[in-house]
Amino acid sequence: MSLFAFLRQNSGRDGRMTFRVDTRTTQRYHCVMLPDFARNGNLPPGIHWATWKELADRFGWSPHRRQLLKGLRRALRLLHDAGCTVVYVDGSFVTTKETPEDFDACWDLEGVDPDRLAPIFFDFSNSRAAQKTRFGGEFFPAQLPEGVTGRTFLAFFQTDRRTGRRKGIVAIRLQELDG
């Protein structure tokens, strides 16, 4: 069995959110914004959904960050072309750090056609150097277990590696990539 088939067969909906609309209320519109940073510079714990524009507006405040966003967008387009629908963005890029070295991201396997997926997304050699060179950041399958903790990358990304405390990450629906 291939790694891709194994991951598909054994992945749950870890970290996926479901929404229910209460049509009995008078409220018909809901505005979602990325929350303020916590005192430690991280987003508050949880998965914070954003459009591409919201992500770019919030985290693209410097030329360096905008350059990282260009690489992220190129990668997201490739993932979208392969059928990926959700990507989670993490790392110092989604913190108050002035000049993050890169970004970290994990992508949901659900709906991805492995035959259409660019091989670079499974190239973890040399500390993911090819991904960093091409996109400015690193990508991991969300349902794949991280090597040290054994937790999925989606769960792993929601823990501050310095403190062990929960932190927030940003989720993007790729069908909204241009929104």
C-alpha atoms as one frame of an Amber mdcrd trajectory, in Angstrom:
protein
   0.000   0.000   0.000   1.387   3.420  -0.903   1.929   6.102   1.728  -0.787
   8.176   0.100  -3.300   5.302   0.204  -2.390   4.548   3.821  -2.894   8.163
   4.852  -6.228   8.372   3.068  -7.459   5.137   4.651  -6.298   5.999   8.168
  -7.013   9.710   8.369  -9.837  11.150  10.363 -11.205  14.634  10.323  -8.748
  15.784  12.967  -9.002  19.528  13.279 -11.855  19.910  10.803 -14.599  22.285
  11.852 -18.283  21.982  11.089 -20.745  24.806  11.145 -24.459  24.885  11.772
 -26.659  27.846  10.976 -29.547  28.589  13.297 -32.225  29.943  10.966 -34.522
  30.789  13.879 -32.496  33.864  14.809 -32.617  37.239  13.143 -28.872  37.261
  12.602 -28.170  36.395   8.995 -24.583  37.500   8.476 -21.463  36.519  10.302
 -18.193  38.389   9.939 -15.064  36.418  10.755 -11.764  38.143  11.342  -8.436
  36.813  12.467  -8.149  37.384  16.223  -5.631  39.651  17.911  -2.333  38.109
  18.907  -1.878  36.760  22.409   0.725  38.436  24.642   3.312  35.841  23.600
   2.990  36.860  19.925   1.069  33.765  18.809  -2.521  33.582  17.659  -4.896
  32.354  20.367  -5.396  28.569  20.379  -7.518  27.117  17.609  -7.907  27.018
  13.865  -8.665  30.477  12.507 -10.257  30.503   9.059  -9.289  33.261   6.657
  -9.505  34.137   3.001  -6.304  34.663   1.043  -6.875  38.420   1.205  -7.305
  38.341   4.984  -4.101  36.314   5.364  -2.149  38.635   3.048  -3.511  41.796
   4.679  -2.782  40.578   8.189   0.646  39.006   7.713   2.094  40.802   4.676
   3.219  43.968   6.438   6.818  44.001   5.145   8.554  43.367   1.798  10.090
  40.160   3.209   6.706  38.862   4.368   5.122  39.747   1.018   7.859  37.729
  -0.703   7.003  34.727   1.483   3.328  35.215   0.584   4.195  35.021  -3.128
   5.842  31.631  -2.618   2.974  30.422  -0.452   0.460  31.430  -3.110   2.399
  29.569  -5.846   2.337  26.419  -3.713  -1.345  26.793  -2.850  -2.217  27.014
  -6.546  -0.367  23.739  -7.197  -2.129  22.060  -4.299  -5.485  23.384  -5.498
  -4.787  22.053  -9.003  -4.298  18.592  -7.455  -7.656  18.772  -5.653  -6.568
  20.007  -2.223  -9.247  22.118  -0.568  -7.674  23.269   2.724  -4.201  24.361
   3.817  -3.186  25.284   7.377  -0.462  27.932   7.816   1.790  27.950  10.862
   5.221  28.947  12.006   6.660  32.311  12.903   4.981  33.699   9.797   1.617
  33.754  11.620   3.087  35.460  14.700   4.297  38.962  15.504   7.868  38.053
  14.555   9.098  40.916  12.396  11.184  38.852   9.967  10.206  35.179   9.898
  12.653  32.893   8.121   9.874  31.007   6.360   6.383  29.629   6.837   5.194
  26.154   7.706   2.056  24.692   6.206   0.166  21.439   6.155  -2.342  20.417
   3.537  -5.427  18.263   3.838  -5.167  14.982   1.912  -8.906  14.725   1.356
  -9.741  15.033  -2.347  -6.125  15.218  -3.514  -5.307  13.288  -6.681  -1.772
  11.942  -6.137  -1.240  11.748  -9.901  -1.796  15.508 -10.187   0.179  16.433
  -7.071   3.585  18.004  -7.683   6.247  15.593  -6.319   7.905  18.425  -4.383
   5.156  18.118  -1.753   6.535  14.693  -0.796  10.207  15.704  -1.022  11.386
  15.856   2.594  15.067  15.338   1.752  17.753  17.685   3.032  15.346  19.274
   5.553  12.883  20.091   2.748  15.425  22.292   0.957  13.655  22.033  -2.416
  10.383  23.283  -0.907  12.123  26.137   0.898  13.982  27.156  -2.261  10.936
  27.037  -4.523   8.283  28.423  -2.157  10.037  29.985   0.836   8.445  27.526
   3.244   7.710  23.916   4.081   4.663  21.717   3.443   3.500  18.562   5.188
   0.418  16.375   4.705  -1.919  17.365   7.563  -2.821  13.775   8.455   0.769
  12.481   8.378   2.294  11.849  11.808   5.135  14.154  12.793   8.302  12.140
  13.425   9.051  12.917  17.069   5.638  13.222  18.742   3.641  10.927  16.476
   0.809  13.452  16.367  -0.547  14.564  13.005   1.038  17.684  11.588  -2.305
  19.429  12.009  -2.213  18.746  15.765   1.554  19.312  16.011   1.263  22.764
  14.423  -1.152  23.832  17.158   1.451  23.456  19.907   4.157  26.026  20.650
   7.352  23.977  20.506   9.110  26.323  22.965   6.459  26.196  25.696   4.328
  23.148  24.904   1.207  25.318  25.113  -1.582  25.425  22.543  -1.482  28.131
  19.883  -3.445  29.152  16.847  -2.930  28.502  13.161  -4.620  29.894  10.048
  -6.728  27.768   7.669  -7.430  28.732   4.063 -10.058  27.162   1.826  -8.339
  26.951  -1.536 -11.502  27.549  -3.540 -11.349  31.048  -1.949  -7.714  31.558
  -2.947  -8.439  34.673  -4.942 -10.877  36.089  -2.349
